[in-house]
Amino acid sequence: VEEGLKSKQWYQRRVRVNAEYGADVLITTHNLITLTGFASWLTDIEILSLLFSAIIHDVEHTGTTNNFHICTGSPLTIMYNDRSVLENHHISTAYRYLEQADCNPFDKLSKDDFREMRGIVVEAVLGTDMSAHFTQIKNMQNALFSPSSVNRNTAMTLVLHCADISHPTKPWELHKTWTDNLMEEFFKQGDKETALGIPNSPLCNRQETLIPESQVGFY
């Protein structure tokens, strides 16, 4: 997995998503479920699945958005039929790594446990698709008003999504570092879009985007 986050094939295309970012999301996910007591509500397999999801949720990220892939008709778009293109790629890539010799730390799990784990991982990583952000917020609001009706997988998906966009909750220097990296990644995509003669995606225009406003508006 670390190889997938550091491989030269993908690394040169991105600024934000790398092994350090994967580690940040993993640590944040761990803190969210332990410091809140959420982990006591989960089984061992669910905890393992959620932490593994955090590690692999951006493996082989291309440094561009799903919308960019769709607009340019990239090979990944063709492979995943325009739906959660990157998220599907992250999951598929991670499980292809597990198929390599001596690369599967879960080979001692029973078939049932492995199947359960994969189901959780797939749902959680697909839930990091930013097109589902406001649906996730609605789910969270509903959970607060009716906690007894919370679906376990939905709850775990919310935790991973929160960890994925959690840098505004971190100390200022860390938050600023992640924000600068994220915006530079967006701006590089905008430069590509301009060169291709297609409209700039939201927040990707280097000349017009106001970074402070973009952060306040999103969160």
Secondary structure as UniProt FT lines:
FT   HELIX           2..6
FT   HELIX           8..11
FT   TURN            12..13
FT   HELIX           19..35
FT   HELIX           38..41
FT   HELIX           44..56
FT   TURN            57..60
FT   HELIX           66..72
FT   HELIX           75..80
FT   TURN            81..82
FT   HELIX           85..98
FT   TURN            101..102
FT   TURN            105..108
FT   HELIX           111..126
FT   TURN            127..128
FT   HELIX           130..132
FT   HELIX           133..145
FT   HELIX           147..149
FT   HELIX           152..164
FT   HELIX           167..169
FT   HELIX           172..196
FT   TURN            202..203
FT   TURN            206..208
FT   HELIX           211..218
//
